[in-house]
Amino acid sequence: QNAITFIAHIQQHQQWAFPTTATSFSGRELETITNSSQWRVLAHQSSLAYDFAWDIQTLKFYSSADCSDGLINIDLDFDVIIESGNIGGLLYSSINAFSPLVDGGIWGGREDEDLNFWLGVQFNEYQTVRCASVTHTGNGLGSRKITVQAYLDDEESWMDTWSLTGINPVTEFVNIVAGNFDNPTAYPSEVPSDVPTDVPSNEPSNIPSDSSLPSQI
């Protein structure tokens, strides 16, 4: 599989949803928010390559506008990992996306009651986030659209802040950058491979050997 880093830009098959005027799939206007105590990435079931799972190998939040520096440290003694759900077991725990519990561990994401898949962090203190970096497993269980959300304490609700669409589901590395910040001009280094034609089995193998295995029902 190809490992391709996407950094903030309007391209032929990718579009940024900019704040204040654009709307996300939830129908709410995107807001200019960079400071919050809770951050997450979200994908609706309709955006997934296969609607039963979203696999994430790593999730990182950055204070820089292009995920180049300013990595926000996650302290599992004080910060809380939040998620929509997972398949279960150490191999697919949400913690794997931040600090692997076992070799080959990933987040084997499952949907909530609204058919949304999401993973994030409730930080012990407010954090300024301008970029979120998602590493898919490369097994095809990725999402074509990823939205970054911040939690608004005063409204007790999540708000869409920025999003990226047109992602190839087999792409491994994706940076979702705040559209109202710097506007770099980097482009993918190569063309992503086609989406796999074989639908992953709904039954996991008995002994997962590495992170290339998809999470299954």
N, C-alpha and C positions, 0 to 999 in steps of 0.2 A: 504494500500500500504506500501511497504517497503521503509524506508528512509536509504539510503546507501551512505556513503562517499567514493569516489574513490580518492586515492592519488598516485601520480606518479609511475607507474610501468608497466612492460610488464607482461601481464597475458594471460591466455588461450584465452579469448574472448575479450581482449583489447590490442591495440598496440599503442605505442607512435610513433609519427612521429618526428624523431630527426632532428635537424638543419643540413644544408649544403648538405646532400645527399638525404634525403627523399623529396617527392613531395606531395602536397595536391591535392584535387580534381580539383583545378583551374589549375593544371599543372605547377605551379611555385615552384621553390625550396624554402624550408623553411629556414628562416634566423635566425641568432642569434641576436635578437633585444630585448632589455629590457627597453629602454628609448625612450619615445615618448610623444607628447602632446595629441594624440588621440589613444584610445584603443577600441576594440570591439570584440564581439564573433559573429561567423558567422556559419550558417548551410545552405547547399544547399538543395533545395527542394527534391532532390533524397535521402537525408539522413534522412528525417523526417518519422515518423511513419505514419502520414497522411499528404498528400502534401499541404493541404490548410492552415495550421497553425503551429506556434511554440509558445507555451505558456511558459513564464518564470515568476516565482514568485519574485525571487531576483537575482541580478547580483552584484558581488563584486570583486574588484581588490585588490591584495595584493602585497607588496614588498618582502614578504618572499617566500621561494621556495616551501612551502607546504600549503599555505593559513592558517597557524597557528597564525600568527601575522602580524603586518605591514599593517593593513587595510587602504586603501587609502580613505580619506574622500572626499566626493563629495559635493561641495557647489553649490546649485542650483542658487545662486545669481551670480556666476561667471562662473561655468562650464555649458556646454551645453550637454543635452542628445541627442544622434543621433540614428537613427533607419532606417530600410528599409521601415517600414510602420506598421500600426496596424488597427484593425477592427473599431476603432473609439469609442468615448465616454470615460468618466472618468474611467469606470471600466477596460478598456483595454489600457489605456494610457501607454506610455513607462516610464513615471515618476514613475509609480507604482513599477517598479523593483528596484528603489532606495529609494523612499520615498512615500509610498502608499497615494494616493489621497482619496480613499474611502475604507471602510472595504471590504476585499475580492478582492481588486484591483490587477490585474496582467498585464503583457505586453502580449497582444493578438497579436502576431507578424504576419505580412503579408509580402509577398515577394516583391522584387524590380523587375525591368525589366529584370534582369538576373536570376531570380528565386532563388535569395539568400535572406535568412532571416538574419538580423543582428541587434545587439543592442550594444550600447557603450556610451562612454563619450568623448567629446572634452574638455580637461582640460584647465584651465587658465594658467597652467605652465607645464613643462615637468614632467612626472612621470615615475619612475622605477617600472615595473610590472614583476613579476616572476610567478604569479599564478592568475587564474581567477576562481571564484566559482559561479556556476550556480545552482539555485534551480528551478527545474521544479515543476509543480503543482501536479504531480502524477496522472493526468487524462489521460495519454497515449499520449498527444500531445507533445512529446519530440522529441529529435533528436538522431540518432545513432552515429553521428559524429559532434564534435564541434571544430572549429578552432579559435584560438586567433590571431587577426591581429593588427598590429601597423601601424600608418600612417607615411610615410616618407616625411617630408616637402620638402627636396631638390628634390625629384622625383615626388612630388605631386601625390602619389599613395599609396595604401594599400599593405602591405606585410604580407604574412602568416608567423607567428613566430613559433607556435607549435600547435599541434592538438591531439585530443583523439578520437579513433574510438571504435566500438564495444559496445557502451553504450546501455543499456536496456532503451527503450523510456519511461518506467514507473518509472525509477529510479528518485528519487527526488533530491538528492544532488550529484553534480559532481564537482570535482576540476580538472581543466586543468592546469597542472604544466609544467613549462619550462623543457624540457628534458635534457638540458645541465647543469643543476644545481645539487643540492643534489639528491641522489638516495635512498630515504627511501624504506622500505620494507613492509609497511603496505598493507593489503589486505582488500577487502570488508568484513564487519562483518557478512553478511548473503547473501544468494542467492536471487537475485531479483525475484519478482513475474513475471509470464508470461505476455506478452503484451495482453491487453484486446482484446477479439474477436469481440466485438460490435464496429462498426465504429461510431464515434460521429456524431450526427445529424448536418446538416449544418444550422439549424435554432436555434438561441439562445432562452433560456427560457425568459419569459416576465420579471421576477423579479429574477435576480441572487442573491443567498443567501450567497454564500461563494466562496473562491478561488478554490474550487474543480471543479467548472463549467468551461468547456473548452470555449475558445473564438471561435466564429463561424462567418461564412460569413454573 
